[in-house]
Amino acid sequence: MTSEHIQNKLALLPEKPGCYMMKNKEGEVIYVGKAIKLKNRVRSYFVGSHNYKTTKLVSQIVDFETIVTTSEKEALLLEFNLIKKYSPRFNIMFMDDKSYPYIRMTRSNAPTLTVVRDTKDKKAEYFGPFPDSAAAYQTKNLLNQLYPFVKCKHLPKKPCLYYHIHECLGPCFQKIDPKIYEQMRSDVRKFMKGDVSELIMTLTNEMNEASEALNFEKAKEKKDLIDAIRHVTEHQQVQFKDKKNRDVFGYYEEHGIISIQGFFLHDGKILERALSIYSLIEDVEDAFLSFILQYYEKNPLPSEILIPPEFHADFLEDLLHVKVHQPLRGEKKKLLDMVNENARKSYMEKIETIQKNETQKNQAMEQLNQLLGKEIHTIEMIDNSHISGAHNCSGVVVYKDGEPSKKDYRLYRLDEYRSDLDSMKEVLYRRYYRLLMEKKPFSDCLIVDGGWHQIEAAKEIIDALGVDIVLVGLVKDDKHRTHHLMNREGEILEIEKESPLFYFLTSIQDEVHRFAITYHRKLRSKAMTKSILDDVDGIGEVRKKEIWRKFKTLKRLKEATLEELKEVVPENVAENLLELLGQVH
């Protein structure tokens, strides 16, 4: 039933283009859309039947705002900026963890090669995108073997290990002719274009010379480099004579779900990757164009973009300032058809799993609502991690409508040697006090990992701060398996084994434990490195990394001989380290 407040606002809507923002009871913007006629589009949400996702959205709307624009194109740009500002949970979002890795080559006097996902630094050159970070790091590491770029984040005052193993020219202590670095940059550009025949010929000659001199170890190093170059530069070739950088976007839509696919052509080489599959609320065109705009917020523009002919190419051209082509025949049309077909295949391969997961998630949330007697949209869970009280930390994960909301995850570093209950109370106080001070919304439900003692401890903080939140404890059996829920009065809320809710709660429990333990290991690793290696003269950041790369663990490092230590550090440093390790128990 639409509220009187919304009915009154619907009656005042203009028949003009613009954007609308749907809000929930906390005033959070949960969806942003655009319309040619605001009156028709916004009213459509509150009449007739919809798919599940739209129905869920409408059930949470308690208010909306509209902004009138002069044209549909202006509305598209405004929609993009509003999505970027609010990150609404019901919109199609190009998330950070889906951005692509690039290799960045700086133009400084001491140039470096790094793998990045942010390409906004206009003073650097970028190569990519790569299909995944492993491919990017593999290529970057190979280039660093071939060319002596600077490896240190900050130039040291004296030569580091990389200089001594001939992987850096040593600009930290001597002047390097700028022409040398410019030649290296030129060689990298050729490498990234696949022009490696001259490089392979040079390495082949060096391999043969080493073999003839019976230096088989060096010959094998050269052969390994040749094999690595061929592996890294093997990409599918696409026959376009102009060798322009082109991005091609296609889609497939069925049953209210859209699959968006992108192919990226760089210097005649093709990189393929399925971008995403989403349930739709907006029109197909709105979803498709919004996604492309979000993609280029995080990635560099090509010379040309290809999209299907049914969309407004002029919108993208004006907003991105790049040529957008909609081919109807020829090789470009074949390429676009191939991308659309891949989008269809991705849809067919994943739709069954997506629908099953969506159904289970929705069933889990409905079962939780029935169990607690209240409609729950946002859940958070807390977990503590330490070893005998040391490196004490906690993590909080947040789920919205059954999906993890990683931007709302939080980590807390705590005082050492405190009990789990005291640690939980400290985290809840810090968390909720800050939300109160900043006047931000609370989650609907807090789950603590444990029974009555954990609930009592959480109640003490919640009641003291006057926080209105449903509190439950996740109680385990004697085999440490999820068994049932307990409410704040100590009543048992039975969970049916093998039910969607059972698996959902278990997955949250696993996620918060993973989140907290990962942070704990990071703290422990930092402390271990600092306590052992920071006290040894002659060991800086580069040598630390080399030492841990070779010995892996403190136990293995303590077992190392002087000869083994001398393989990674000079003899005098190895002797100092060995003496210090002998004092560690």
Long-range contacts (C-beta under 8 A, 24 or more apart in sequence): 2-46, 3-62, 5-62, 5-63, 6-46, 6-61, 6-62, 6-63, 6-64, 9-63, 9-64, 10-39, 10-42, 10-43, 10-46, 13-38, 13-39, 13-42, 13-43, 13-66, 14-38, 14-39, 14-66, 14-68, 15-39, 15-40, 16-68, 16-69, 17-68, 17-69, 17-70, 17-71, 17-72, 17-74, 17-75, 18-66, 18-67, 18-68, 18-69, 18-75, 18-78, 19-66, 19-67, 19-69, 19-75, 19-78, 19-79, 19-82, 20-64, 20-65, 20-66, 20-67, 21-64, 21-65, 21-66, 21-67, 21-82, 21-86, 21-88, 22-57, 22-61, 22-64, 22-88, 22-90, 23-61, 23-62, 23-63, 23-64, 23-65, 24-60, 24-61, 24-62, 24-377, 25-60, 25-62, 26-441, 27-63, 27-441, 28-441, 29-82, 29-86, 29-88, 30-57, 30-60, 30-61, 30-88, 30-89, 30-90, 31-57, 31-88, 31-89, 31-90, 31-91, 31-281, 32-79, 32-82, 32-83, 32-86, 32-88, 32-91, 33-79, 33-281, 33-282, 33-286, 34-72, 34-75, 34-76, 34-78, 34-79, 34-286, 35-75, 36-72, 36-75, 38-66, 38-68, 42-66, 51-256, 51-279, 51-280, 52-279, 52-358, 52-362, 53-90, 53-256, 53-279, 53-280, 53-281, 54-281, 56-401, 57-90, 57-281, 60-377, 72-312, 72-315, 73-312, 73-314, 73-315, 73-318, 73-319, 76-286, 76-289, 76-290, 76-293, 76-315, 76-319, 77-319, 79-286, 79-290, 80-290, 80-293, 80-294, 80-319, 83-290, 83-294, 84-294, 84-297, 87-407, 89-400, 89-401, 89-403, 89-405, 90-281, 91-281, 91-282, 91-290, 92-258, 92-276, 92-278, 92-280, 92-282, 92-287, 92-290, 92-291, 93-294, 94-275, 94-276, 94-291, 94-294, 94-295, 94-297, 94-298, 96-298, 97-406, 98-275, 98-276, 99-298, 99-299, 100-128, 100-129, 100-130, 100-131, 100-273, 100-299, 101-128, 101-129, 101-130, 101-132, 101-133, 101-135, 101-136, 102-126, 102-127, 102-128, 102-129, 102-130, 102-136, 102-300, 103-127, 103-128, 103-130, 103-136, 103-139, 103-140, 103-143, 103-192, 105-149, 105-185, 105-188, 107-185, 109-171, 109-176, 109-178, 109-181, 110-150, 110-155, 110-171, 110-172, 110-176, 111-149, 111-150, 111-181, 111-184, 111-185, 112-149, 112-150, 112-151, 113-140, 113-143, 113-144, 113-149, 113-188, 114-140, 115-140, 117-298, 118-298, 119-298, 119-299, 119-300, 125-185, 125-189, 126-300, 127-188, 127-192, 128-266, 129-264, 129-271, 129-299, 130-271, 131-271, 131-272, 131-273, 135-232, 138-228, 138-232, 139-232, 142-225, 142-228, 142-229, 142-232, 143-188, 143-191, 145-225, 146-187, 146-191, 146-199, 146-225, 146-229, 147-184, 147-187, 147-188, 148-184, 149-184, 151-542, 152-541, 152-542, 153-541, 156-540, 156-542, 160-540, 160-542, 160-543, 161-542, 161-543, 161-546, 161-568, 161-569, 162-542, 191-229, 191-233, 192-267, 193-267, 194-233, 194-235, 194-267, 194-268, 194-269, 196-229, 196-230, 196-233, 199-229, 200-226, 200-229, 200-230, 203-229, 235-269, 235-270, 235-271, 236-269, 236-270, 237-268, 237-269, 237-270, 238-265, 238-268, 238-269, 238-270, 238-335, 239-268, 239-331, 240-265, 240-268, 240-331, 243-267, 243-268, 244-302, 244-303, 244-304, 245-302, 245-303, 245-304, 246-302, 246-303, 246-304, 246-305, 246-306, 247-302, 247-304, 247-305, 247-306, 248-305, 248-306, 248-307, 248-335, 248-336, 248-339, 249-288, 249-292, 249-305, 249-306, 249-307, 249-339, 250-307, 250-308, 250-336, 250-339, 250-340, 250-341, 250-342, 250-343, 251-284, 251-288, 251-308, 251-340, 251-343, 252-340, 252-343, 252-344, 252-346, 252-347, 253-280, 253-284, 254-347, 254-351, 255-351, 256-280, 257-347, 257-351, 257-354, 258-284, 258-287, 258-288, 259-343, 259-344, 259-346, 259-347, 259-350, 260-287, 260-288, 260-291, 260-343, 261-339, 261-340, 261-342, 261-343, 261-346, 262-295, 262-339, 263-335, 263-338, 263-339, 263-342, 264-302, 265-302, 266-302, 272-342, 274-342, 274-343, 274-346, 277-346, 277-347, 277-350, 277-351, 277-354, 279-358, 285-310, 285-311, 285-312, 289-315, 289-316, 292-316, 293-319, 293-320, 296-320, 306-332, 306-335, 306-336, 306-339, 307-336, 308-336, 308-340, 360-500, 360-503, 360-504, 361-401, 361-402, 361-403, 361-500, 361-504, 362-402, 363-500, 363-501, 364-402, 364-499, 364-500, 364-501, 364-503, 364-504, 364-505, 365-401, 365-402, 365-504, 367-499, 367-500, 367-501, 368-445, 368-501, 368-504, 371-485, 371-493, 371-495, 371-501, 372-445, 372-470, 372-472, 372-487, 372-493, 374-444, 374-470, 375-444, 376-444, 376-445, 376-470, 377-401, 377-444, 378-405, 378-443, 378-444, 378-445, 379-443, 379-444, 379-445, 379-446, 379-447, 379-508, 380-408, 380-443, 380-445, 380-446, 380-447, 381-446, 381-447, 381-448, 381-449, 381-474, 381-508, 381-509, 381-512, 382-424, 382-427, 382-428, 382-446, 382-447, 382-448, 382-449, 382-512, 383-449, 383-509, 383-512, 383-513, 383-515, 383-516, 384-414, 384-420, 384-423, 384-424, 384-427, 384-516, 385-513, 385-516, 385-517, 385-519, 385-520, 386-423, 386-520, 387-520, 387-524, 388-417, 389-416, 389-417, 389-418, 390-416, 390-417, 390-524, 391-416, 391-520, 391-523, 391-524, 391-527, 392-416, 392-417, 392-418, 392-423, 393-516, 393-519, 393-520, 393-523, 394-423, 394-424, 394-427, 394-516, 395-512, 395-515, 395-516, 395-519, 396-427, 396-431, 396-512, 397-508, 397-511, 397-512, 397-515, 398-443, 399-508, 402-504, 404-511, 409-515, 411-515, 411-516, 411-519, 413-523, 421-453, 421-454, 421-457, 424-448, 424-454, 424-457, 424-458, 425-457, 425-458, 425-460, 425-461, 428-458, 428-461, 428-462, 429-461, 429-465, 432-461, 432-462, 432-465, 432-467, 433-465, 436-465, 436-467, 442-467, 442-468, 442-469, 443-469, 444-469, 444-470, 445-469, 445-470, 445-471, 445-472, 446-470, 446-471, 446-472, 447-472, 447-473, 447-474, 447-505, 447-508, 448-472, 448-473, 448-474, 449-473, 449-474, 449-509, 449-512, 450-474, 450-475, 451-475, 451-486, 452-486, 452-490, 455-486, 455-487, 455-488, 455-490, 459-488, 474-505, 474-509, 482-506, 482-509, 528-554, 532-557, 532-580, 532-581, 532-584, 533-577, 535-580, 536-573, 536-576, 536-577, 536-580, 537-573, 537-576, 538-569, 538-570, 538-572, 538-573, 538-576, 539-569, 539-573, 539-577, 543-568, 543-569, 543-573, 554-584, 557-581, 558-584
